[in-house]
Amino acid sequence: MTDTRFLEDFYRLRDGQLVVTPEQGSDFAKTLAGDFNPIHDADNRRFCVPGDLLFALVLDTYGASANMHFRFTGMVGGNVPLVFPDSPGDAFAITDEGGKSVIEVERSGPVIDEPNAIESLIRSYVGFSGQNFPHVLVPLMEEHGVMVNPKRPLVMYERMGFRLPEPLAASAGVPEPRLKDAVMTVNGKRGEIRLDYELVIDQSVVADGSKHLVLSGLRAFDAADVERLVADYESWKAAYFNQPAGTRAHA
């Protein structure tokens, strides 16, 4: 591990395997990623561990290579033991205890393992998720005349990756994520969105990458339904941050 201790609240070790409880996964999504997707609510019967948390734990364990690509191959439920391989090569998978892959990783180039630099990269990268809905996704859905099911909005990561042209200095601070392009394609009830972005410090680009999202159960765009969904989303966010101190994790 690179000893990025700010992640300690969001997982635990059990018999040498890493486990994320629904409460830990939910707090990570909301506190660090600004992601209030209901599928990350601790009491959701379909709860799954946020892809951003799996990404963060990979970087925390193995450091950040100059080029990294992640493909999500399975949803991870709460309290599922995860196996992180010892001394993996340039291509490896994180699996559940039954050996089923949940995330596949490809990497190349020099490795950054300085804890402060890793923390800055994680905070910037996952913080970008908080911009997805409604700021990016709603205009794209309106443009294509489709929307997610407002009762069960399902938006999931499919792939993500980044490139670090130069080693990220630990003292540089947390880069600011900046959206470069957003493209949506629709195939029936399934939609795919590619988000291209840059990570910027003092107007200098220190990294670039992309995130690929999958939207399921699409239906015809309805402005009133979308407006209600956005209002619900904002109310979920307000309710979370208005909880009494000590009842949720803090980053």
C-alpha positions in Angstrom: 0.0 0.0 0.0 1.1 3.6 -0.6 -0.2 4.5 2.8 -2.8 7.1 1.6 -4.5 7.0 5.0 -7.4 9.3 4.0 -9.0 6.1 2.5 -8.9 4.2 5.8 -12.6 5.1 6.6 -13.8 3.5 3.4 -12.7 -0.1 3.7 -11.6 -2.7 6.2 -9.4 -5.8 6.1 -10.9 -9.2 7.0 -8.7 -12.3 6.9 -6.2 -10.6 4.6 -8.9 -9.5 2.1 -10.3 -6.1 1.5 -14.0 -5.5 2.3 -16.2 -2.4 1.7 -19.3 -2.2 3.7 -22.4 -0.5 2.2 -22.0 2.4 4.6 -18.3 2.9 3.7 -19.0 2.7 0.0 -21.9 5.2 0.3 -19.9 7.6 2.3 -17.0 7.5 -0.2 -19.4 8.2 -3.1 -21.0 11.1 -1.4 -18.1 12.7 0.5 -15.2 12.3 -1.9 -16.8 11.8 -5.3 -19.9 14.0 -4.8 -21.8 11.1 -6.4 -25.4 10.7 -5.1 -26.4 7.9 -7.5 -29.0 5.9 -5.5 -27.2 2.6 -6.4 -24.5 3.7 -3.9 -27.0 4.3 -1.0 -26.2 2.0 1.8 -29.8 0.8 2.2 -30.4 0.2 -1.5 -31.0 -3.5 -2.1 -29.0 -3.2 -5.3 -26.1 -1.4 -3.6 -22.8 -1.7 -5.4 -19.3 -0.4 -4.4 -18.5 2.8 -6.3 -16.2 2.3 -9.3 -14.3 5.4 -8.1 -13.5 3.7 -4.8 -12.2 0.6 -6.6 -10.1 2.9 -8.7 -8.8 4.7 -5.6 -7.9 1.4 -3.9 -5.9 0.2 -6.9 -3.9 3.4 -6.8 -3.5 3.2 -3.1 -2.2 -0.4 -3.4 0.0 -0.2 -6.5 0.7 3.5 -7.1 -0.1 5.5 -10.2 1.6 4.5 -13.5 2.1 7.0 -16.2 -0.6 5.3 -18.3 -3.4 3.4 -16.6 -6.7 1.9 -18.0 -9.5 0.3 -15.9 -12.3 -1.8 -17.2 -15.2 -2.7 -14.8 -16.2 -6.3 -15.3 -18.6 -6.9 -12.5 -20.6 -5.1 -9.8 -19.3 -5.5 -6.3 -21.9 -5.7 -3.5 -21.4 -4.7 0.1 -19.1 -6.8 2.3 -17.7 -8.8 -0.6 -14.1 -9.9 0.0 -11.8 -8.6 -2.7 -8.4 -10.1 -3.7 -5.7 -7.7 -4.7 -2.8 -9.7 -6.3 0.7 -9.5 -4.9 3.3 -8.0 -7.3 1.1 -8.0 -10.4 2.5 -7.3 -13.9 1.4 -4.7 -16.4 -2.1 -6.3 -16.8 -4.0 -7.8 -13.8 -7.4 -8.1 -12.3 -9.0 -7.5 -8.9 -11.3 -10.4 -8.1 -13.8 -11.6 -5.6 -12.9 -14.5 -3.4 -14.4 -16.9 -6.0 -11.9 -15.6 -8.6 -14.4 -13.6 -10.6 -12.9 -10.4 -12.0 -14.5 -7.2 -10.9 -12.0 -4.7 -12.4 -9.2 -5.2 -14.9 -6.2 -2.9 -15.0 -3.6 -2.2 -17.6 -0.6 0.0 -16.8 2.7 1.1 -18.2 5.4 3.7 -17.6 7.0 5.0 -14.4 5.2 4.6 -11.2 4.3 7.3 -8.6 4.0 6.0 -5.1 4.4 9.1 -3.0 1.3 9.2 -0.7 0.5 12.9 -1.1 0.8 12.8 -4.9 -1.5 9.7 -5.0 -4.0 11.4 -2.7 -4.1 14.5 -4.9 -4.6 12.4 -8.0 -7.4 10.4 -6.4 -9.2 13.4 -5.0 -9.1 15.2 -8.4 -10.0 12.2 -10.5 -13.0 11.0 -8.3 -14.1 14.6 -7.7 -14.8 14.9 -11.4 -17.7 12.5 -10.8 -19.6 15.1 -8.9 -19.9 17.1 -12.1 -21.6 14.3 -14.1 -25.1 14.7 -12.9 -27.0 16.9 -13.6 -24.5 19.3 -15.2 -23.2 17.0 -18.0 -25.7 14.1 -18.3 -28.9 16.1 -18.4 -27.9 18.2 -21.5 -26.7 15.1 -23.3 -29.9 13.2 -22.6 -32.0 16.2 -23.7 -29.9 16.5 -26.9 -30.6 12.8 -27.7 -34.3 12.8 -26.6 -33.8 10.1 -23.9 -33.6 9.9 -20.1 -32.9 7.3 -17.4 -35.7 5.8 -15.4 -36.4 8.4 -12.8 -37.5 5.8 -10.3 -34.4 3.6 -10.8 -31.8 5.7 -12.5 -29.0 3.3 -13.5 -25.7 5.0 -14.5 -22.5 2.8 -14.2 -18.9 3.1 -15.1 -17.7 0.9 -17.9 -14.1 2.1 -18.4 -11.8 4.8 -17.3 -8.2 5.8 -17.7 -5.6 8.5 -17.5 -2.2 9.6 -18.8 0.4 11.4 -16.8 2.8 13.1 -19.2 5.1 14.1 -16.3 5.4 12.8 -12.8 2.9 14.5 -10.5 4.8 16.5 -7.8 3.6 15.8 -4.3 3.8 19.5 -3.5 1.8 20.6 -6.5 -1.6 20.5 -4.8 -4.9 18.9 -6.0 -5.4 19.3 -9.7 -8.6 20.8 -10.9 -10.6 18.6 -13.3 -11.7 20.3 -16.5 -14.1 18.7 -19.0 -12.9 18.7 -22.6 -15.6 16.8 -24.4 -18.7 14.8 -23.7 -20.2 12.5 -26.3 -23.3 10.3 -26.1 -24.4 7.4 -28.3 -27.8 5.7 -28.0 -28.7 2.1 -28.9 -32.3 1.4 -28.0 -32.7 1.5 -24.2 -28.9 1.6 -23.7 -26.7 4.7 -23.8 -23.0 5.2 -23.6 -21.3 8.4 -22.6 -17.6 9.3 -23.1 -16.2 12.1 -21.0 -12.8 13.4 -21.9 -11.1 15.7 -19.3 -7.9 17.3 -18.2 -6.4 17.7 -14.7 -5.0 21.2 -14.4 -2.8 23.0 -11.9 -2.1 26.7 -12.4 -3.5 26.5 -15.9 -1.0 23.7 -16.8 -2.3 20.3 -17.8 -0.8 17.6 -15.6 -2.9 14.7 -16.8 -5.6 13.8 -19.2 -8.0 10.9 -19.5 -11.5 9.7 -20.0 -14.5 8.0 -18.3 -17.0 5.8 -20.1 -20.5 5.5 -18.6 -23.3 3.2 -19.4 -27.0 4.2 -19.0 -29.6 1.5 -18.9 -33.4 1.5 -19.2 -33.6 4.6 -21.3 -36.9 6.1 -22.2 -38.2 9.2 -24.1 -37.0 12.5 -22.6 -39.7 14.2 -20.4 -38.7 17.6 -19.2 -41.0 17.5 -16.1 -39.7 14.0 -15.1 -36.1 15.2 -15.5 -36.8 18.3 -13.5 -38.2 16.2 -10.6 -35.2 13.9 -10.8 -32.8 16.8 -10.5 -34.8 18.2 -7.6 -34.7 14.8 -5.9 -31.0 14.5 -6.5 -30.3 17.9 -4.9 -32.6 17.0 -1.9 -30.6 13.7 -1.4 -27.4 15.7 -1.4 -28.7 18.3 1.1 -30.1 15.6 3.4 -26.7 13.9 3.5 -24.7 17.0 4.3 -27.2 18.1 6.8 -26.8 15.0 8.9 -25.6 15.5 12.5 -21.8 15.5 13.0 -20.4 12.0 13.6 -23.1 10.1 11.6 -21.2 10.0 8.3 -17.5 9.7 7.3 -15.4 12.8 6.6 -12.6 13.0 4.1 
